[in-house]
């Protein structure tokens, strides 16, 4: 049977004029687009996205004819009637239960520490990372909390003062309002982008500006200056020893700590051991430097100071991939559904008392036709929002203004349709299928008589291997990262839409071909003749460095 040729889209065919297109032309163009998307959806492996969405066409299509908008706080209905906030609140309540925190309840003011506040994101976890770091920056810098009603929300950070037993010098007291960000070299690019956008300095930036002596950075095990990020282990998880040593260096000098941990790193799918990291930092850093409770005083415009006690650290969990399914994976392991050698699945959620906020992407898991996600924090850490716009009638507590109301419908529909037991079964099957794929690719290496550099981080969904030929990369949307001048790796993710007899069987068959991998002399895929001749932008994009992916 002849394989279907990969379709392409021609920009010129979709150009628009002042008159628009005829009905026949418009229908033909949409048909081309549908065929293109159908082809690549059927072979989709390279990114952390669930493409199992066909049931939504029948179940949720009627809602596409309504503009839904969840502007404002999810717990306060706005004047805009076509919202879906009851569904949003139900989704947030379910995620709070999964993440070990009591659902939002305004009446429980004394229990704000263990009560959730969050919202459904209109973008993916990149939005949640920006908002998490924004809240962390303002919390650590002394901005007014929501628990102080009536205070001026427009206060400058420089108007805050902080006291603690350890802050016994002017330098430490000045540093105590200047948080420093820490994250690993395997973190998603949105974390560094968020820190840059929000003017939150990283430890590397602060270190190379103020602590440039070799003895200072060498005391933390670094050579030739401070790195931009904390080093990672081979499996993609953060180097905990390096992290603790580095955090100690800056905390000792009075700086608040803003730490981002990962659950499902971009390329290797690794999980940072959040619970272990939090305990190490608590025992060796936070307690030592009076970071569990510092007194903040903000001198308001009215002249009446506002005082409160808060922590000098914020741990944000970027669980874009893993935070949605790890609760089910832990249950699958406890029930003996994973098989194989037992690997510790880390604690990561609000059961870890040092965790301040969590974000996850709904389009990755469980799946959505467009980017979306969940941001959640402890209600105690909510900051005073800007003044309410009267025409909205709901506090502006989210990062976005208008928020799409369709994503809560998609997430609610999934949680209403798929039981927890079924979620456990599904993630167990995905993990076992990822292990099987890894072993099959290792076996292919023996077939080809070479090491395909197959790699797998236990209990994850990511399998990595030597990048194959260009037509295979394109067919399966395989993301690639150069390792050195001669070697480029790619990866696949066994998301819920991926099956052994479907996409994986096709991929393995394609990888068996004699020309499936580049020669060992070059280590890189060679462009087909059509691309060698044109050096097209499409080919350049296909082989380009893409560290961030989704």
C-alpha positions in Angstrom: 0.0 0.0 0.0 1.4 3.4 -1.0 1.8 5.7 1.9 -0.1 9.0 1.9 2.2 11.9 0.8 2.6 14.5 3.5 0.4 17.5 2.6 1.7 21.1 2.6 0.0 24.4 2.9 0.8 27.2 0.4 0.7 30.7 1.9 -0.4 32.2 -1.4 -3.5 29.9 -1.5 -4.7 31.5 1.7 -4.1 35.1 0.9 -7.1 37.4 1.4 -8.3 40.3 -0.7 -10.7 43.2 0.0 -13.4 41.2 -1.7 -12.8 38.1 0.3 -13.1 34.7 -1.4 -15.9 33.0 -3.2 -17.8 30.3 -1.3 -16.2 27.6 -3.4 -12.7 29.0 -2.9 -13.1 29.4 0.8 -14.5 25.9 1.2 -11.6 24.5 -0.9 -9.0 26.2 1.3 -10.7 25.0 4.5 -10.7 21.4 3.0 -6.9 21.8 2.4 -6.4 22.9 6.0 -8.4 20.0 7.3 -6.5 17.5 5.3 -3.2 19.0 6.5 -4.2 19.0 10.1 -5.7 15.5 9.9 -2.4 14.1 8.6 -0.2 15.6 11.2 -2.6 14.9 14.0 -2.6 11.2 13.0 1.2 11.0 13.3 1.7 13.4 16.2 4.4 12.2 18.7 7.0 15.0 19.3 5.3 17.4 21.7 3.5 17.2 25.0 0.0 17.5 23.6 -2.9 15.1 23.8 -4.6 14.8 20.4 -7.4 12.5 21.5 -10.1 15.2 21.1 -12.6 13.8 18.5 -15.4 13.4 21.1 -15.4 17.1 21.7 -16.7 17.8 18.2 -20.0 16.2 19.0 -20.2 17.0 22.7 -19.2 20.7 22.8 -19.8 22.0 19.3 -23.0 23.8 20.3 -20.9 26.1 22.6 -18.9 27.4 19.7 -21.8 29.5 18.7 -21.6 31.6 21.9 -19.0 34.1 23.0 -18.1 33.0 26.5 -15.9 35.2 28.7 -14.8 34.6 32.3 -13.4 38.1 32.9 -12.5 38.9 36.5 -12.1 36.7 39.5 -13.4 33.1 39.0 -15.2 33.3 42.4 -17.1 36.5 41.7 -19.5 36.6 38.7 -19.2 39.6 36.5 -21.9 41.6 34.7 -21.1 39.7 31.6 -23.8 37.0 31.5 -22.3 34.6 29.0 -19.7 33.2 31.4 -18.9 29.7 32.5 -17.7 30.4 36.0 -19.7 27.7 37.8 -17.8 25.1 35.6 -14.5 26.9 36.3 -15.1 26.8 40.0 -16.0 23.1 39.8 -12.7 22.4 37.9 -10.7 24.4 40.4 -12.3 22.5 43.3 -11.4 19.2 41.7 -7.8 20.3 41.2 -7.5 21.6 44.7 -8.6 18.1 46.0 -6.0 16.4 43.7 -3.3 18.8 44.9 -4.0 18.4 48.6 -5.5 21.7 49.6 -9.0 22.7 50.7 -11.1 24.2 47.9 -11.7 28.0 47.9 -14.0 29.2 50.6 -14.2 33.0 51.4 -15.8 32.2 54.8 -12.8 30.3 56.1 -10.6 33.4 56.8 -8.7 31.6 59.6 -7.9 28.7 57.3 -6.5 30.8 54.4 -3.2 29.0 54.7 -4.7 25.7 53.5 -7.4 27.1 51.3 -6.9 27.4 47.5 -7.3 30.3 45.1 -6.7 29.9 41.4 -8.2 30.3 37.9 -8.3 28.6 34.5 -5.6 30.1 32.2 -6.4 31.4 28.7 -2.9 30.6 27.6 -0.9 27.5 28.7 1.5 27.2 31.7 3.6 30.1 30.3 0.9 32.4 31.5 0.8 30.6 34.8 4.6 30.9 35.2 4.4 34.7 34.5 1.6 35.1 37.1 3.3 32.8 39.6 6.6 34.7 39.4 4.7 38.1 39.5 2.9 37.1 42.7 6.2 35.7 44.1 8.0 38.9 43.3 5.4 41.2 44.9 4.9 38.9 47.9 8.6 38.7 48.7 9.0 42.4 48.0 6.3 43.5 50.5 3.4 44.4 48.4 0.0 44.6 50.1 -1.9 41.3 50.6 -5.6 40.9 50.0 -6.0 40.2 53.7 -5.5 43.9 54.3 -8.6 45.4 52.8 -8.7 49.1 52.3 -4.9 49.5 51.9 -3.6 51.3 48.9 -2.9 48.7 46.2 -0.6 51.0 44.2 2.2 51.1 46.7 5.8 51.1 45.5 7.9 48.1 46.6 10.5 50.5 47.9 8.0 51.7 50.6 8.2 48.3 52.4 10.5 47.6 55.4 11.3 44.1 56.7 12.6 42.9 60.0 13.9 39.5 61.1 16.5 38.4 63.7 19.0 37.4 61.0 18.8 40.8 59.1 21.4 42.4 61.3 23.1 44.7 58.8 22.1 47.5 56.4 23.1 45.3 53.4 21.1 42.3 54.5 18.1 44.5 55.2 18.4 46.1 51.7 18.7 42.7 50.1 15.7 41.4 52.0 13.4 43.2 49.5 15.2 41.9 46.5 14.2 38.3 45.6 16.5 36.2 43.5 15.3 33.5 41.1 16.6 30.0 40.9 15.7 27.4 38.3 17.4 24.5 36.5 19.0 24.4 33.0 16.2 22.0 32.0 13.4 24.5 32.9 11.1 25.6 30.2 12.2 28.8 28.5 9.1 30.6 29.7 10.6 30.7 33.2 13.6 32.7 32.2 11.4 34.8 29.9 9.0 35.5 32.9 11.9 36.5 35.2 13.3 38.8 32.5 9.9 40.4 31.8 9.2 41.0 35.4 12.8 42.3 36.1 13.4 39.5 38.7 17.2 38.9 38.7 18.4 35.3 38.6 21.2 34.2 41.0 23.6 34.2 38.0 22.8 37.9 37.2 23.1 39.0 40.9 26.2 36.8 41.4 28.1 38.1 38.4 27.2 41.7 39.3 27.8 41.8 43.1 29.7 38.6 44.0 32.3 38.3 41.3 35.3 37.1 43.3 36.4 33.6 42.3 36.3 32.5 45.9 32.6 33.4 46.1 31.3 31.4 43.1 33.9 28.6 43.6 32.5 28.2 47.1 29.3 26.9 45.4 31.3 24.6 43.1 31.2 26.8 40.0 34.1 27.7 37.7 34.6 30.9 35.5 31.7 32.8 37.1 28.1 32.1 38.1 26.0 30.1 35.6 22.7 31.3 34.4 20.8 28.3 35.8 21.3 25.5 38.4 22.8 22.5 36.7 20.7 19.4 36.0 21.4 15.7 36.5 21.6 13.4 33.6 18.0 12.4 33.9 16.9 16.1 33.6 16.1 16.7 37.2 17.7 19.6 39.2 21.0 19.0 41.0 19.8 19.2 44.5 23.2 19.6 46.1 24.1 22.5 43.8 20.8 24.1 44.4 21.0 23.9 48.2 24.6 25.3 48.2 23.7 28.1 45.9 20.5 29.1 47.7 22.4 29.1 51.0 25.0 31.6 49.5 22.3 34.2 48.6 20.0 33.6 51.6 23.0 34.2 53.8 23.3 37.6 52.3 19.6 38.4 53.1 18.0 37.7 49.7 14.5 36.2 49.5 14.4 33.0 47.5 12.2 32.4 44.4 12.6 28.8 43.4 10.9 27.2 40.4 10.8 23.4 40.4 9.8 21.3 37.4 7.3 18.4 37.0 8.0 17.0 33.5 11.0 18.8 32.0 10.8 19.9 28.4 13.1 17.4 26.8 13.5 14.5 29.2 10.2 14.7 31.0 11.9 14.5 34.4 10.4 15.4 37.8 12.2 17.5 40.4 11.8 16.0 43.8 9.9 18.9 45.2 9.2 17.4 48.6 12.8 16.4 49.2 14.1 19.8 47.9 11.7 21.7 50.2 12.8 19.7 53.3 16.5 20.1 52.5 16.0 23.9 52.2 13.8 24.1 55.2 16.3 22.2 57.4 19.5 23.8 56.1 18.6 27.3 54.8 15.1 28.7 55.7 15.3 28.0 59.4 18.9 29.2 59.7 18.3 32.6 58.1 14.9 33.5 59.7 13.1 32.9 56.4 10.0 31.2 57.8 8.6 34.4 59.2 9.7 38.0 58.7 7.8 41.1 59.7 6.9 43.4 56.8 5.8 47.0 57.3 4.4 49.1 54.5 4.1 52.9 55.0 0.9 53.7 53.3 0.0 57.0 51.7 -2.5 57.6 54.6 0.4 57.5 57.0 -0.9 54.4 58.8 1.5 51.5 58.4 0.3 48.1 57.5 2.1 45.2 59.2 2.1 41.5 58.4 4.3 38.4 58.8 5.3 36.4 55.8 7.9 34.0 54.5 11.1 35.0 52.7 10.8 32.2 50.1 8.4 31.2 47.4 8.4 27.7 45.7 6.6 27.7 42.4 6.0 24.3 40.7 6.0 24.4 36.9 3.9 21.2 36.5 2.9 22.1 32.9 3.1 18.4 31.9 3.2 16.4 35.1 1.0 18.2 37.7 -2.2 17.0 36.1 -1.4 13.3 36.0 1.1 12.8 38.8 -1.7 12.3 41.5 -3.0 9.5 39.3 0.4 8.1 38.7 1.2 7.9 42.4 -2.1 6.0 42.9 -1.3 3.7 40.0 2.1 2.9 41.6 0.5 2.3 45.0 -2.0 -0.1 43.4 0.8 -2.0 41.6 -0.3 -1.1 38.2 3.0 0.2 36.8 5.1 -3.0 37.1 8.8 -2.9 36.7 11.3 -1.7 39.3 9.6 0.8 41.7 10.8 4.4 41.3 9.9 7.0 43.9 7.4 9.5 42.5 8.0 12.8 44.2 5.6 14.8 46.4 5.0 18.1 44.8 1.7 19.7 45.8 0.3 21.7 48.6 0.8 18.8 51.0 4.4 20.1 50.9 4.0 23.1 53.2 6.8 25.2 51.5 5.0 25.0 48.1 3.4 28.4 47.3 2.0 27.9 43.8 1.4 25.3 41.1 0.7 25.6 37.4 -0.3 22.9 34.8 -1.3 22.9 31.1 -4.7 21.5 30.2 -3.8 21.0 26.5 -1.1 18.7 27.5 -3.0 16.6 30.0 -5.9 15.9 29.9 -6.1 17.6 26.5 -7.8 20.6 24.8 -8.1 22.0 21.3 -6.2 25.1 22.3 -3.7 26.1 25.1 -5.2 26.4 28.5 -4.2 25.5 32.1 -4.7 25.9 35.8 -2.9 28.3 38.2 -3.3 27.8 41.9 -1.9 29.2 45.1 -2.7 29.4 48.8 -5.3 32.0 49.5 -3.1 33.5 52.2 -0.7 34.7 49.5 -3.2 36.6 47.4 -2.1 40.1 46.7 -4.3 43.2 46.6 -5.6 43.6 43.0 -5.9 46.9 41.2 -9.1 48.9 41.7 -12.2 47.1 40.3 -13.5 48.3 37.0 -17.2 49.2 37.8 -18.4 47.9 34.4 -16.9 44.5 35.0 -18.1 44.0 38.7 -15.6 41.3 39.4 -12.1 41.9 40.9 -9.2 42.0 38.5 -7.3 39.2 40.3 -6.1 37.2 37.2 -3.3 37.9 34.8 -5.5 38.3 31.8 -8.5 40.7 31.4 -10.9 38.8 29.2 -10.5 35.0 29.7 -12.0 32.5 27.4 -14.9 30.6 28.9 -14.6 27.6 26.7 -11.6 26.0 28.3 -13.4 25.5 31.6 -16.1 23.6 29.6 -13.5 21.4 28.0 -11.8 20.6 31.4 -15.1 20.2 33.2 -16.4 17.8 30.5 -13.3 15.6 30.8 -13.4 15.4 34.6 -17.1 14.7 34.5 -16.7 12.0 31.9 -13.6 10.2 33.0 -13.5 8.7 36.5 -10.5 8.8 38.7 -10.1 5.1 38.4 -10.0 5.4 34.6 -7.5 8.3 34.9 -5.3 5.9 36.9 -5.5 3.2 34.3 -4.8 5.6 31.4 -1.6 7.1 32.9 -0.4 3.6 33.9 -0.8 2.4 30.3 1.0 5.5 29.0 4.0 5.0 31.3 4.3 1.3 30.4 4.0 2.1 26.7 6.8 4.7 27.0 9.0 2.0 28.6 8.2 -0.4 25.8 9.0 2.2 23.2 12.3 2.9 24.7 13.2 -0.8 24.6 12.1 -1.1 21.0 14.3 1.8 20.0 17.2 0.2 21.8 16.6 -3.0 19.8 16.5 -1.0 16.6 20.0 0.2 17.4 21.2 -3.4 17.3 19.4 -3.8 14.0 21.3 -0.8 12.6 24.5 -1.9 14.2 24.9 1.4 16.1 23.9 3.1 19.3 20.8 5.2 18.8 21.4 6.9 22.2 18.0 5.9 23.4 17.1 7.4 26.8 14.2 7.2 29.2 13.7 8.8 32.6 11.7 6.2 34.7 8.0 6.8 35.2 7.9 9.6 32.6 6.2 9.8 29.2 9.3 11.0 27.2 11.6 8.8 25.1 14.6 10.3 23.4 16.9 9.0 20.7 19.2 10.1 17.8 17.3 12.3 15.4 16.3 10.4 12.3 16.1 11.5 8.7 14.2 14.7 7.9 11.1 13.1 6.4 10.6 11.1 9.6 11.1 14.2 11.8 8.5 16.1 9.8 6.0 13.2 9.6 5.9 12.7 13.4 6.6 16.4 14.4 9.7 15.3 16.3 11.3 18.1 18.3 15.1 18.2 18.2 18.0 19.5 20.3 21.7 19.5 19.2 24.0 17.8 21.8 27.3 18.6 20.1 28.6 19.5 16.6 27.9 16.0 15.3 24.9 14.8 17.4 21.3 15.9 17.5 18.7 14.2 19.6 14.9 14.2 19.3 12.2 13.0 21.6 8.6 11.7 21.6 5.9 11.8 24.2 3.5 8.9 24.8 0.4 11.1 25.4 -3.1 9.6 25.8 -3.7 9.6 22.0 -0.7 7.4 21.3 -1.2 3.7 20.8 1.2 0.7 20.3 -0.7 -0.6 17.2 -1.2 2.9 15.7 1.4 5.7 15.6 4.2 3.9 17.5 4.0 0.9 15.1 4.2 3.2 12.1 7.2 5.1 13.6 9.1 1.9 14.5 8.5 0.6 10.9 9.9 3.9 9.5 12.9 3.7 11.9 13.8 0.3 10.6 14.6 1.6 7.1 18.3 1.5 6.1 18.3 5.3 5.5 16.2 6.1 8.7 19.2 7.6 10.5 22.1 9.9 9.4 25.5 8.5 8.8 27.8 8.2 11.8 30.2 10.6 10.0 27.8 13.5 10.1 25.4 12.6 13.0 22.8 15.0 11.4 19.9 14.3 9.2 20.5 15.2 5.5 18.0 17.4 3.7 16.0 15.8 0.8 17.1 17.1 -2.6 14.1 19.4 -2.9 15.3 21.2 0.3 19.0 21.1 -0.5 18.3 23.0 -3.6 16.0 25.6 -2.1 17.5 25.9 1.4 13.9 26.8 2.3 12.8 28.4 5.6 10.7 25.3 6.2 13.8 23.1 6.2 15.7 25.6 8.4 12.9 25.7 10.9 12.7 21.9 10.9 16.3 21.5 11.8 16.6 24.6 14.0 17.4 24.5 17.7 14.3 24.4 19.8 15.1 24.2 23.4 11.7 25.4 24.7 9.2 23.3 22.7 5.7 23.5 24.3 
